[in-house]
Amino acid sequence: MGDVVSSHLDESRREMITARTRDVMTQFGDLYEKQYAVALFNFVRFEIEGGGGAQSQLLHRKDPLAGHTIFSGSLFQYLEENRKWRNRFVFIPNSYAINLYESKAAHDRNLHPKISINCAGYKALTSMEEYMELLNSSLPEIKAKPSNAPFIKCPTQFPLILWHPYARHYYFCVVTEKEQKKWHAVLQDCVRHSNNALSEENTVQTPAFTDSVRRYRQVKGHYGTWEMMCGSPPQILANLVLETLQPELRNAIGPRLKGKLQDRQRKWMLISDAVYRQVLTQTNGQYAALVNACEAQKPSLDARLRGDMDMLVTTKEHVIGKIRALVMPKAEQLLRSSIQSYLGSILEALMEPTSRGFAEVRDTFFKEVVEISKNSLNGGGKDKLGEQLERLSMLAFHPVKMQSGYQQMQQLNLEGLQQRFDVSSPNVFVSRAQILMREQMDNAVFTFEQLLHRALEAQGEEDLCKNIQKCQDRVIKKYDYDSSTVRKKFFREALLQIIIPYMLQQLAPSCTPELPRFQELIFEDLSHFLLVENMYEEVVLQSVSKDIMMAVKDAAVQRRHNLYRDSIVLTNSDPNLHLLEETPSVDWGAKFGSDGGEGGEEKGFRGRRKQVVSMIQLEGLPIPYESCLEVPGVELIPEEDGDFAEDDSEENEENPGPSENPKSPDSVTQIRDLINPVVEVVLPGPEDATTGTETTNGTITMEDGLQEEVTHVTTIVGDSLSKSKSIMEELMGSRKQKELQDEAAIQRAIKEMEMAVQEEDSEQASEQEASEQEVSEQEASEQEASEQEASEQEASEQEASEHAADASDTESQPLATDCGSRNDDSGFQSPTNEAETITNGSDPTADLVDVELLLA
């Protein structure tokens, strides 16, 4: 495939790509330098004048993922080089990059990963149909028929695919639907975090960058939201270059691709990935140089700003007044005719799923804290409490537990509004709302931890449950208030992102040509910080802001979706609470861990809490074929309610022991049976015989001629010999049948996984047939052996019955004493459900009696 890339991307075409990227970066650089000065002016003015919104009630944690990793496990990856599926160990650090290793041993030796995936711009898919739909829409003039099979043949029914419009695609699979759902949640969280790479804390570079990208796209005629505004600045710039470059390359290279449809699809993806990597390398270097140049000028610009701030503010107000006189009449007419009637429907479409998502986050937090309270009431101990609190501290970053809230937001539907207002996709708003949900959850968890820790230090652990309840109530009240504030801000920003681009596009023909004349009103010394285009957009924003504010305010006044009115201010009973933001997160493992100091147990407890997500291990499959291997030292964390108990019950019911022969004893009963074997015989007994167990001291001759010592004799009175034998046969038959079913299930699972990794050539097919034949022969031989064993056991029972009958005829007195010393050595007593009586004598008219002899 390397020849395909080099043949279609020769030296001249690569030089053309480099030149196009340089041109885009040059145009973007001019815009960025101007917007950097404007962003610096806004930052300094805000710093001097102050202001801001309502203060958050919840505490904010600065670095919540410090010292943690997200996930590690194993799954199957499709390798395009040899078109085979191979098992790969996946390690996801707190940077949310997906690192793939050949094995866990390679990761443990700190080797470099085979592949490291930055998920910005990707989509996590779970079906080949969804993938083929996206693939066909991005290929060069290739229209695939619906019946055409994809060029990737997934060995299981549960694929996981990472799709990108420009970069390489990655293909994985797992063996169960439960695994697929959890892996999909983890991959979606990686995409969500990687897309949100623009730091809001950088109050100069980030606004300058976003305004420059938006301005560049408006010059090209693109006013609406952009779905590829995701990732780091170099990645966004690479997407910006390829937005116009890829269609040109598609038209030039597409007709020259040869081969079948699947081959052309594969070739185009390789070419597209090579172009993306070349462009990304160039944008990385040029953007870094651009930022360094602007940062070098920042001290001098800052000094000029602070000296001329009064003149700058006065000049800006004067120019905005002139622009407002030109724009407002046209903007108000546009609002009345095309926008105001849609505000209510847009806001309702946003509020419904967003409010449900935040409510789910609240319920998730509430349930987790209730579980901690239950543990304290039931006396779960400090270790259990420490584990639960450590788990709670990472709740916001647990994608499976947060999935219920995220899924509510994915139901956002803007159908009918997207085309009218040029909204490319609702994913922009979905991702933003999900990020806000995660932030609010982490704020609630961090606030709860600080309040509980302070209460424990002040009052001790005597009223632990009461303190937990008080802290929970306080945090829930603060969460409701902050949730309302955050959602109202999100609604206003989303409405502006939808409406402002539409208004700018509609007003551009009549207003944009008039703007250059306003530049003459600005002094040349101040022109770096005051741009007419920015002030024009501020006027348009002000024209619609009042209507948006009123729409959101009306929803709050009506108490819709639990929104608080702006006039409601939650007073903080503890004004020093926000001082706790500077304190680090509580180390619950050290506080409630074992008392062993620096012993291995405490170290292990604290170490295994470092991973946020832990997958539940599959049952019934041998380790080499498990697609989610458990990390040593990481305890199972139930991702869903009831997971832990459910898995334990399944393990006890479905897997009573290992599948190999001979079986190892896994229970007290099995060990007791090995130490004190039981021989069953059937004897005629007297009419007054009763069920029970007696201790005795005697011997019995076994079928091999050996004398075995008898310690207990259990008598079970039955109605007839046939009933007793039928019960025993039924019990033994059901046990053998269950063993055969378990063994067959394991064999089927192994055979399915062997088929999943088989090669596609004919040699593999023949090997598979041979393997299947060998397995069937082995199963047949095992079945024959089991039947033979059953017949031998039946014969031995009959012979033992005859020996016991002879012994009963000759003995006139029951055996008297117990071999107690041997029983003490064994460490086990006879089962309580066994009766303790032996009968004496024989009567042909009496009922038949089952007698069990417990041998020493």
C-alpha positions in Angstrom: 0.0 0.0 0.0 3.0 2.3 0.4 3.4 2.2 -3.4 -0.2 3.4 -3.8 0.5 6.5 -1.6 3.8 7.3 -3.4 2.3 6.8 -6.8 -0.6 9.2 -6.2 1.2 11.6 -4.0 4.4 12.3 -6.0 6.8 15.1 -5.3 4.9 17.7 -7.3 1.6 17.0 -5.5 3.2 17.1 -2.1 4.7 20.5 -2.9 1.3 21.7 -3.9 -0.1 20.5 -0.6 2.7 22.3 1.3 2.0 25.5 -0.7 -1.7 25.4 0.0 -1.1 24.9 3.7 1.3 27.8 3.8 -1.2 30.1 2.1 -3.9 29.2 4.5 -1.6 29.7 7.5 -0.5 33.0 6.1 -4.1 34.3 5.9 -4.9 32.9 9.2 -1.8 34.4 10.8 -2.8 37.9 9.7 -6.2 37.5 11.3 -4.7 36.0 14.4 -2.3 38.9 15.0 -5.3 41.3 14.8 -7.6 39.2 17.0 -4.8 38.7 19.6 -4.5 42.4 20.2 -8.4 42.7 20.5 -8.5 39.7 22.9 -5.7 41.3 25.0 -7.7 44.6 25.1 -10.8 42.8 26.3 -8.9 40.9 28.9 -7.2 43.9 30.4 -10.4 45.9 30.4 -12.3 43.2 32.2 -9.4 42.9 34.7 -9.6 46.7 35.4 -13.4 47.1 35.4 -14.2 43.8 37.1 -17.6 42.3 36.9 -18.8 38.7 36.0 -21.7 36.4 36.7 -23.0 34.8 39.8 -20.4 33.0 42.0 -20.5 29.2 41.9 -21.8 27.5 45.0 -19.9 24.3 44.4 -16.1 24.0 44.7 -14.0 23.5 41.7 -11.1 21.0 41.7 -8.1 22.1 39.7 -6.5 18.8 38.6 -9.0 16.0 39.3 -7.2 13.3 37.3 -3.7 13.8 38.8 -2.2 10.4 39.5 -5.0 8.5 37.8 -5.3 6.5 34.6 -8.6 6.0 32.7 -8.6 2.4 31.6 -6.5 -0.5 30.5 -7.6 -3.8 28.9 -7.3 -6.0 25.8 -9.3 -6.2 22.6 -8.8 -7.3 19.0 -7.5 -4.9 16.4 -7.6 -5.2 12.6 -4.2 -4.7 11.0 -4.4 -3.2 7.5 -0.8 -4.3 6.7 -1.6 -8.0 6.7 -5.4 -7.9 6.9 -5.5 -9.9 10.1 -7.0 -9.5 13.6 -4.6 -9.4 16.5 -5.0 -9.1 20.2 -3.8 -5.7 21.6 -3.3 -4.3 25.1 -4.9 -0.9 25.4 -3.7 1.7 27.9 -5.5 5.0 28.3 -3.7 7.6 30.5 -5.3 10.7 31.9 -4.5 12.5 28.7 -7.2 10.3 27.0 -4.8 9.2 24.3 -5.4 5.5 23.2 -2.1 3.7 23.4 -1.9 0.2 21.8 0.7 -2.4 22.8 1.4 -5.8 21.5 1.0 -7.2 25.0 0.6 -6.1 28.6 4.2 -7.2 29.2 5.4 -4.6 26.6 3.5 -1.9 28.5 4.9 -3.1 31.9 8.4 -2.8 30.5 7.7 0.8 29.6 8.2 0.2 25.9 6.8 2.7 23.4 3.3 1.9 22.2 2.8 0.5 18.7 0.2 3.2 18.0 -1.0 6.2 20.0 -4.3 7.6 18.9 -5.5 11.2 19.5 -9.2 10.9 19.2 -10.0 14.6 18.3 -12.4 14.7 15.3 -13.2 10.9 15.5 -16.5 9.2 15.9 -16.9 6.0 17.8 -19.1 3.6 15.9 -20.6 0.2 16.8 -21.9 -1.1 13.5 -20.5 -1.8 10.1 -23.6 -0.3 8.5 -23.1 3.0 10.2 -19.4 3.0 9.2 -20.1 2.2 5.5 -22.6 5.0 5.3 -20.0 7.5 6.5 -17.3 5.9 4.3 -19.3 6.1 1.2 -20.1 9.8 1.7 -16.4 10.8 1.9 -14.9 8.7 -1.0 -14.0 10.2 -4.4 -16.9 9.7 -6.7 -17.5 6.1 -5.5 -21.1 5.2 -5.0 -21.4 1.9 -3.3 -24.5 -0.2 -3.6 -26.3 -1.1 -0.4 -25.7 -4.8 -1.0 -21.9 -4.4 -1.2 -20.1 -5.9 1.7 -17.4 -3.9 3.5 -13.8 -4.6 2.9 -13.4 -5.4 6.7 -14.8 -8.7 7.8 -15.4 -8.6 11.5 -15.0 -12.0 13.2 -17.7 -11.1 15.8 -21.0 -9.3 15.9 -19.6 -6.5 18.1 -17.3 -4.2 16.2 -15.9 -0.9 17.5 -14.7 1.6 14.8 -13.0 5.0 15.1 -13.9 7.0 12.0 -12.3 10.3 10.9 -13.1 12.3 7.8 -9.4 12.8 7.0 -7.2 10.6 9.2 -6.7 6.9 9.4 -9.6 4.7 10.6 -9.1 2.1 13.4 -11.1 -1.2 13.7 -11.6 -3.2 16.9 -13.9 -5.9 18.0 -15.0 -7.7 21.2 -16.9 -10.9 21.9 -19.9 -9.8 23.9 -22.5 -7.0 23.7 -21.8 -6.0 27.3 -18.2 -5.4 26.5 -19.1 -3.5 23.4 -21.2 -1.1 25.3 -18.6 -0.4 27.9 -15.8 0.0 25.4 -18.0 2.3 23.4 -18.6 4.5 26.4 -14.8 4.6 27.1 -14.0 5.5 23.4 -16.7 8.2 23.4 -15.2 9.7 26.5 -11.8 9.8 24.8 -13.3 11.6 21.8 -15.3 14.0 24.0 -12.2 15.0 26.0 -9.9 15.3 23.0 -12.4 17.5 21.1 -12.4 19.9 24.1 -8.7 20.7 23.8 -9.1 24.5 23.8 -8.4 25.7 27.3 -10.9 28.2 28.7 -8.3 29.3 31.2 -6.2 30.9 28.5 -8.2 34.1 28.2 -6.2 35.6 25.4 -5.0 32.9 23.1 -8.2 30.9 23.0 -10.6 33.8 22.1 -8.1 35.1 19.5 -7.9 31.7 17.9 -11.6 31.0 17.8 -12.4 34.4 16.4 -9.7 34.1 13.8 -11.0 30.7 12.6 -14.6 32.0 12.5 -13.5 35.1 10.6 -11.5 33.0 8.1 -14.5 30.8 7.3 -16.8 33.8 7.0 -14.5 35.2 4.3 -14.9 31.9 2.5 -18.7 32.1 2.8 -19.2 29.7 5.7 -21.2 31.4 8.5 -22.7 28.5 10.4 -21.4 26.2 13.2 -18.5 24.0 12.2 -18.4 20.4 13.4 -14.6 20.0 12.9 -13.8 22.8 15.4 -12.4 20.2 17.7 -9.0 19.2 19.1 -5.9 21.3 19.6 -5.3 24.5 17.5 -2.9 22.7 15.0 -5.5 19.9 14.5 -8.3 22.5 13.9 -6.0 24.3 11.4 -5.3 21.0 9.6 -9.1 20.5 9.3 -9.4 24.0 8.0 -6.9 23.4 5.3 -8.4 20.0 4.3 -11.9 21.5 4.2 -11.1 22.9 0.8 -8.0 20.9 -0.2 -9.5 17.4 0.1 -12.3 17.9 -2.5 -9.7 19.0 -5.0 -7.5 16.0 -4.3 -10.6 13.8 -4.5 -11.5 15.1 -7.9 -7.9 14.7 -9.1 -7.0 11.3 -7.7 -10.4 9.6 -7.5 -10.7 8.7 -11.3 -7.2 7.2 -11.3 -7.9 4.7 -8.6 -8.1 1.1 -10.0 -9.5 -2.2 -8.7 -12.6 -3.3 -7.0 -14.7 -1.1 -4.8 -13.2 -2.4 -1.6 -9.7 -1.8 -3.0 -10.5 1.7 -4.0 -11.9 2.5 -0.6 -8.8 1.2 1.1 -6.5 3.1 -1.2 -8.3 6.4 -0.8 -8.2 6.1 3.0 -4.4 5.6 2.9 -4.0 8.6 0.6 -6.2 10.8 2.8 -4.3 9.8 5.9 -1.0 10.6 4.3 -2.2 14.0 3.3 -3.6 14.7 6.8 -0.3 13.8 8.5 1.6 16.0 6.1 -0.7 19.0 6.7 -0.8 18.5 10.5 3.0 18.4 10.7 3.1 21.8 8.9 0.4 23.4 10.9 2.1 22.3 14.2 5.3 24.1 13.4 3.8 27.3 11.8 1.2 27.8 14.6 3.8 27.5 17.3 5.9 30.1 15.5 2.9 32.4 15.2 2.0 32.1 18.9 5.6 32.8 20.0 5.7 35.9 17.9 2.5 37.3 19.4 3.6 36.4 23.0 6.8 38.2 22.4 4.8 41.4 21.7 2.5 41.0 24.6 4.4 43.1 27.2 4.6 46.1 25.0 1.0 45.8 23.9 -0.1 45.4 27.5 1.8 48.6 28.5 0.1 50.6 25.7 -3.3 49.3 26.6 -3.1 50.3 30.3 -1.9 53.8 29.4 -4.6 54.4 26.7 -7.5 52.5 28.3 -9.7 55.5 28.8 -9.3 56.8 25.2 -9.8 53.3 23.9 -13.1 52.8 25.7 -14.4 56.3 24.7 -13.5 55.7 21.0 -15.1 52.3 20.9 -18.4 53.6 22.4 -18.4 56.4 19.8 -17.8 54.1 16.8 -20.3 51.5 18.1 -23.0 54.3 18.3 -22.4 55.1 14.6 -22.5 51.5 13.5 -25.7 50.9 15.6 -27.5 53.7 13.8 -26.8 51.9 10.5 -27.4 48.3 11.5 -30.2 48.3 14.1 -33.1 49.1 11.8 -32.2 46.3 9.5 -31.4 43.9 12.3 -34.7 44.6 14.1 -36.7 44.0 10.9 -34.9 40.7 10.3 -35.6 39.7 13.9 -39.3 40.3 13.6 -39.7 38.6 10.2 -37.4 35.6 10.5 -36.2 34.9 14.0 -38.5 35.8 16.9 -41.1 33.2 15.9 -38.5 30.5 16.1 -36.9 31.4 19.5 -39.4 29.5 21.6 -39.1 26.3 19.6 -35.3 26.4 19.5 -35.1 27.0 23.3 -37.5 24.2 24.0 -35.6 21.8 21.8 -32.4 22.7 23.8 -34.0 22.7 27.3 -35.7 19.3 27.2 -32.7 16.9 26.7 -30.3 19.2 28.5 -32.4 19.4 31.7 -33.0 15.6 31.6 -29.3 15.0 31.4 -28.4 17.2 34.3 -31.2 15.6 36.3 -29.7 12.1 35.6 -26.3 13.4 36.8 -27.9 14.5 40.0 -29.6 11.1 40.5 -26.3 9.3 39.8 -24.6 11.3 42.5 -27.4 10.8 44.9 -27.4 7.0 44.5 -23.7 6.7 45.0 -23.8 8.7 48.3 -26.8 6.6 49.5 -24.7 3.5 48.9 -22.0 4.9 51.1 -24.6 5.7 53.8 -25.9 2.1 53.7 -22.4 0.8 54.1 -21.9 2.9 57.2 -25.2 1.7 58.7 -24.5 -1.9 58.0 -21.0 -1.8 59.5 -19.1 -2.3 56.3 -15.9 -1.2 57.9 -13.3 1.4 57.2 -11.7 -0.4 54.3 -15.1 -0.7 52.5 -15.8 3.0 53.2 -12.5 4.1 51.9 -13.0 2.1 48.7 -16.4 3.6 48.1 -15.2 7.2 48.7 -12.2 6.6 46.4 -14.7 5.4 43.8 -16.9 8.4 44.3 -14.0 10.8 43.8 -13.6 9.7 40.2 -17.4 9.4 39.4 -17.4 12.3 37.0 -14.8 10.6 34.8 -16.4 7.2 34.8 -18.0 7.1 31.3 -20.2 4.1 32.0 -21.8 5.5 35.1 -22.1 9.0 33.5 -23.6 7.4 30.3 -27.2 7.8 31.5 -26.8 11.5 31.6 -24.9 11.7 28.3 -27.5 9.7 26.5 -30.2 12.1 27.4 -28.3 14.9 25.6 -27.8 12.7 22.5 -31.5 12.9 21.9 -31.2 16.6 20.9 -33.1 17.1 17.7 -32.9 20.3 15.7 -34.6 19.0 12.6 -36.1 21.7 10.5 -33.9 24.4 12.1 -30.5 23.1 10.9 -31.0 24.1 7.2 -32.7 27.4 8.0 -30.0 28.6 10.4 -27.1 26.8 8.8 -26.4 24.5 11.7 -24.2 21.7 10.3 -24.8 19.3 13.2 -26.2 19.3 16.8 -23.1 17.5 17.9 -21.5 20.9 18.7 -24.1 21.5 21.4 -24.3 17.9 22.5 -20.6 17.8 23.3 -20.6 21.1 25.1 -23.5 20.1 27.3 -21.9 16.8 28.2 -18.7 18.6 29.2 -20.7 20.8 31.5 -22.4 17.7 33.0 -19.0 16.2 33.8 -17.8 19.5 35.3 -20.9 19.8 37.5 -20.6 16.2 38.7 -16.9 16.7 39.6 -17.7 19.9 41.4 -20.4 18.2 43.4 -18.2 15.3 44.3 -15.3 17.5 45.3 -17.5 19.7 47.5 -19.0 16.6 49.2 -15.5 15.3 49.9 -14.3 18.5 51.4 -17.4 18.9 53.6 -17.3 15.3 54.8 -13.6 15.5 55.5 -14.0 18.7 57.6 -16.9 17.1 59.5 -14.9 14.0 60.3 -12.0 16.0 61.5 -14.3 18.1 63.8 -16.7 15.4 65.1 -15.0 12.1 64.5 -16.6 9.0 63.0 -19.3 8.5 65.7 -22.1 10.0 63.7 -20.7 9.1 60.3 -24.1 8.3 58.6 -25.6 11.5 60.0 -22.7 13.6 58.7 -22.9 12.0 55.3 -26.6 12.8 55.1 -26.0 16.5 56.1 -23.2 16.9 53.5 -25.3 15.2 50.8 -28.3 17.6 51.4 -26.0 20.7 51.3 -24.3 19.5 48.0 -27.7 18.7 46.4 -29.0 22.1 47.1 -25.8 23.8 45.8 -25.9 21.5 42.7 -29.5 22.5 41.9 -28.6 26.2 42.0 -25.4 25.8 40.0 -27.1 23.5 37.5 -29.7 26.2 36.8 -27.1 28.9 36.4 -25.0 26.7 34.1 -27.9 25.6 32.0 -29.3 29.2 31.5 -25.8 30.3 30.3 -25.6 27.3 28.0 -29.0 28.1 26.5 -28.1 31.7 25.9 -24.8 30.8 24.2 -26.4 28.1 22.1 -29.1 30.5 20.8 -26.4 33.0 20.0 -24.4 30.4 18.1 -27.4 29.5 16.1 -28.9 32.9 15.4 -25.8 35.3 15.1 -24.3 33.5 12.0 -27.7 33.5 10.3 -28.1 37.3 11.0 -24.6 38.1 9.8 -25.1 36.2 6.6 -28.4 37.9 5.9 -27.1 41.4 6.8 -23.8 41.1 4.9 -25.0 42.3 1.5 -26.3 45.6 2.9 -24.1 46.3 5.8 -20.6 44.9 5.0 -19.8 47.4 2.2 -20.5 50.3 4.6 -18.1 49.3 7.3 -14.8 50.6 5.9 -15.9 54.2 6.3 -16.1 53.7 10.1 -12.4 52.9 10.3 -11.6 56.6 9.7 -13.1 57.4 13.1 -10.4 55.4 14.9 -6.9 56.9 15.6 -4.1 55.0 14.0 -2.4 54.4 17.3 -5.6 52.7 18.6 -6.4 50.8 15.4 -4.6 47.6 16.6 -7.1 47.2 19.5 -10.3 48.4 17.8 -11.5 46.5 14.7 -14.6 47.7 12.9 -15.6 44.1 12.1 -15.6 43.1 15.7 -17.6 46.1 16.7 -20.1 45.4 14.0 -20.6 41.9 15.3 -21.1 43.3 18.8 -23.9 45.5 17.5 -25.6 42.5 15.9 -25.2 40.5 19.1 -26.8 43.3 21.2 -29.7 43.5 18.8 -30.8 39.9 19.5 -29.5 39.5 23.1 -32.5 41.1 24.7 -34.9 38.7 23.0 -32.8 35.7 24.0 -32.5 36.9 27.6 -36.3 37.4 27.8 -37.0 33.9 26.4 -34.7 32.2 29.0 -36.0 34.4 31.8 -39.6 33.5 30.9 -38.7 29.8 31.1 -37.2 30.4 34.6 -40.1 32.4 35.9 -42.5 29.6 34.9 -40.2 27.1 36.7 -39.8 25.0 33.6 -37.1 22.3 33.9 -36.2 23.4 37.4 -34.7 26.7 36.3 -34.2 29.3 39.0 -35.2 33.0 38.5 -32.3 35.4 38.2 -33.6 37.2 41.3 -33.0 34.1 43.4 -29.6 34.2 45.1 -28.5 31.3 47.2 -26.7 32.7 50.3 -23.8 30.7 51.5 -24.0 29.8 55.2 -20.3 29.2 55.2 -18.4 32.2 53.6 -15.1 30.4 54.1 -16.2 27.4 52.1 -14.4 28.5 48.9 -11.1 28.6 50.7 -11.3 24.8 50.5 -10.7 25.0 46.7 -7.0 25.4 47.4 -6.8 22.2 49.4 -5.9 19.0 47.5 -8.3 16.1 47.1 -8.8 13.9 50.1 -6.8 10.6 50.0 -9.4 8.3 51.3 -7.2 5.3 50.8 -4.7 6.7 53.3 -7.4 7.8 55.7 -9.5 4.6 55.8 -6.9 2.1 54.6 -5.4 -0.7 56.6 -3.3 -0.1 59.7 -0.3 -1.8 58.3 1.6 1.5 57.7 3.5 1.1 54.5 2.7 -2.6 54.2 1.8 -4.3 51.0 -2.0 -4.5 51.7 -2.3 -0.7 52.1 -0.1 -0.1 49.2 -2.2 -2.4 47.1 -5.4 -0.8 48.1 -4.2 2.7 47.2 -2.6 1.4 44.0 -5.7 -0.3 42.6 -7.8 2.8 43.0 -5.6 4.7 40.5 -7.6 3.4 37.5 -11.0 5.0 37.0 -12.7 2.3 34.9 -12.4 -1.4 35.4 -14.0 -3.9 33.0 -15.8 -7.0 34.4 -13.9 -10.1 33.5 -15.7 -12.6 31.1 -16.6 -15.9 32.6 -16.2 -19.3 31.0 -13.4 -18.3 28.5 -9.7 -19.0 28.9 -7.5 -16.0 29.5 -5.8 -15.8 26.0 -9.2 -15.2 24.4 -10.6 -12.6 26.8 -11.0 -9.2 25.2 -11.0 -7.3 28.5 -8.2 -8.7 30.7 -8.3 -7.4 34.2 -5.3 -5.4 35.3 -3.5 -7.0 38.3 -4.0 -5.0 41.4 -7.2 -3.4 40.1 -10.3 -4.5 41.8 -13.5 -5.1 39.9 -15.5 -1.8 40.0 -19.2 -2.5 39.1 -20.0 -0.1 36.3 -23.8 -0.6 36.7 -26.1 -1.2 39.6 -26.1 -4.8 40.5 -23.2 -5.8 38.2 -21.1 -7.1 41.0 -23.7 -9.3 42.7 -24.9 -10.5 39.3 -21.5 -11.6 38.2 -20.8 -13.4 41.5 -24.1 -15.3 41.2 -23.5 -16.3 37.6 -20.0 -17.5 38.6 -21.4 -19.6 41.4 -24.2 -21.1 39.3 -22.6 -21.6 35.9 -19.0 -22.4 36.9 -19.0 -24.7 40.0 -15.4 -25.7 39.3 -12.7 -25.8 36.6 -13.4 -27.6 33.4 -10.2 -29.8 33.5 -10.2 -33.4 34.6 -9.5 -34.4 37.3 -11.5 -31.7 39.1 -9.9 -29.8 42.0 -12.1 -29.5 45.2 -13.6 -26.0 45.3 -15.9 -26.4 48.3 -15.8 -27.7 51.9 -18.2 -30.5 50.9 -15.9 -31.7 48.1 -12.8 -31.6 50.3 -14.7 -33.5 53.1 -15.7 -36.2 50.5 -12.1 -36.6 49.5 -10.9 -37.0 53.1 -13.8 -39.2 54.3 -15.2 -41.0 51.3 -18.8 -42.3 51.4 -19.8 -45.8 50.3 -23.6 -46.4 49.7 -25.2 -49.9 50.1 -28.8 -51.1 50.2 -29.8 -53.5 53.0 -33.2 -54.9 54.2 -34.0 -53.4 57.6 -36.5 -53.8 60.4 -39.9 -52.2 60.4 -38.9 -49.8 63.2 -35.9 -48.5 61.3 -35.4 -44.7 61.4 -33.3 -42.2 59.5 -30.1 -41.1 61.4 -26.3 -41.4 61.8 -24.3 -43.3 64.4 -20.6 -43.2 65.1 -19.0 -46.6 65.0 -15.6 -48.4 64.8 -15.2 -51.2 62.4 -14.0 -52.3 58.9 -15.5 -53.1 55.6 -14.0 -55.0 52.6 -13.9 -52.9 49.4 -14.2 -54.2 45.9 -10.4 -54.2 45.5 -10.0 -56.4 48.6 -8.7 -53.7 50.9 -10.0 -53.3 54.4 -11.3 -49.7 55.1 -12.1 -48.4 58.6 -15.7 -47.2 59.2 -16.3 -44.1 61.4 -19.9 -43.2 60.7 -23.0 -45.2 59.5 -25.9 -43.2 58.2 -29.3 -44.9 57.7 -31.8 -43.5 55.3 -35.2 -45.3 55.3 -37.0 -45.4 52.0 -40.2 -46.7 50.6 -38.6 -49.0 48.1 -35.3 -49.9 46.6 -36.4 -48.8 43.2 -37.3 -45.3 44.5 -33.9 -45.0 46.2 -32.0 -46.1 43.1 -33.9 -43.8 40.8 -33.1 -40.8 43.0 -29.4 -41.6 43.1 -29.4 -42.2 39.3 -31.2 -38.9 38.7 -28.8 -37.0 40.9 -25.7 -38.5 39.4 -27.1 -38.2 35.9 -27.9 -34.5 36.4 -24.4 -33.8 37.7 -22.8 -35.6 34.8 -25.0 -33.8 32.4 -24.1 -30.4 33.9 -20.4 -31.2 33.7 -20.8 -32.2 30.0 -22.7 -29.0 29.3 -20.1 -26.8 31.0 -17.3 -28.5 29.1 -19.2 -28.3 25.8 -19.8 -24.6 26.4 -16.2 -23.9 27.0 -15.2 -25.9 23.9 -17.7 -23.9 21.8 -16.3 -20.6 23.1 -12.7 -21.7 22.3 -13.8 -22.8 18.9 -15.5 -19.5 18.2 -12.5 -17.5 19.1 -10.2 -19.7 17.1 -12.5 -19.1 14.1 -12.4 -15.3 14.8 -8.6 -15.1 14.4 -8.3 -17.5 11.5 -6.7 -16.4 8.3 -8.7 -16.0 5.1 -6.7 -18.3 2.8 -7.5 -21.9 2.0 -4.7 -23.3 4.3 -6.4 -21.8 7.3 -9.7 -23.3 6.2 -8.2 -26.8 5.9 -6.6 -26.4 9.3 -9.9 -25.4 10.8 -11.7 -28.5 9.4 -9.0 -30.7 10.9 -9.3 -28.9 14.2 -13.1 -29.3 14.2 -12.8 -33.0 13.4 -10.3 -33.4 16.2 -12.6 -31.6 18.7 -15.6 -33.8 17.7 -13.5 -37.0 18.1 -12.3 -35.8 21.4 -15.9 -35.0 22.5 -17.0 -38.5 21.3 -14.2 -40.2 23.2 -14.9 -38.2 26.4 -18.6 -39.1 26.1 -17.7 -42.8 25.7 -15.3 -42.6 28.7 -18.0 -41.0 30.8 -20.5 -43.7 29.9 -18.0 -46.4 30.7 -17.3 -44.7 34.1 -21.0 -44.6 34.9 -21.4 -48.3 34.2 -18.3 -49.2 36.3 -19.6 -47.1 39.2 -23.0 -48.8 39.0 -21.3 -52.2 39.1 -19.2 -51.1 42.1 -22.3 -50.0 43.9 -24.0 -53.4 43.3 -20.9 -55.2 44.6 -20.6 -53.0 47.7 -24.3 -53.7 48.3 -23.7 -57.5 48.3 -20.7 -57.1 50.7 -22.8 -55.0 53.1 -25.6 -57.5 53.0 -23.2 -60.3 54.0 -21.8 -58.2 56.8 -25.4 -57.5 58.0 -26.2 -61.2 58.2 -23.1 -62.2 60.2 -23.0 -59.2 62.7 -25.5 -59.4 65.6 -24.3 -56.2 67.4 -23.9 -52.6 65.9 -20.4 -51.2 65.8 -19.8 -49.3 69.0 -17.0 -46.7 69.0 -16.0 -43.7 66.8 -12.6 -43.2 65.3 -12.4 -39.7 66.8 -8.7 -39.1 66.4 -8.9 -39.4 62.6 -11.9 -37.1 62.5 -10.0 -34.5 64.5 -7.0 -34.7 62.2 -9.2 -34.0 59.2 -10.5 -30.8 60.6 -14.1 -31.5 59.3 -17.1 -32.9 61.1 -19.9 -35.0 59.5 -22.6 -33.0 57.7 -25.5 -31.9 59.9 -28.1 -33.1 57.4 -26.9 -36.7 57.7 -28.9 -38.9 60.1 -27.0 -41.0 62.7 -28.6 -44.5 63.1 -27.7 -48.0 62.1 -30.2 -50.9 62.1 -29.6 -54.4 63.4 -31.0 -57.7 62.1 -33.0 -58.5 59.0 -36.6 -59.1 58.2 -37.9 -60.1 54.7 -41.1 -58.2 55.3 -39.5 -54.9 56.4 -39.0 -51.8 54.2 -35.7 -51.6 52.3 -33.1 -49.2 53.9 -30.3 -47.2 52.2 -27.2 -47.3 54.3 -24.2 -44.9 53.8 -20.9 -46.0 55.3 -18.5 -43.0 56.0 -15.0 -44.4 55.6 -12.0 -43.1 57.5 
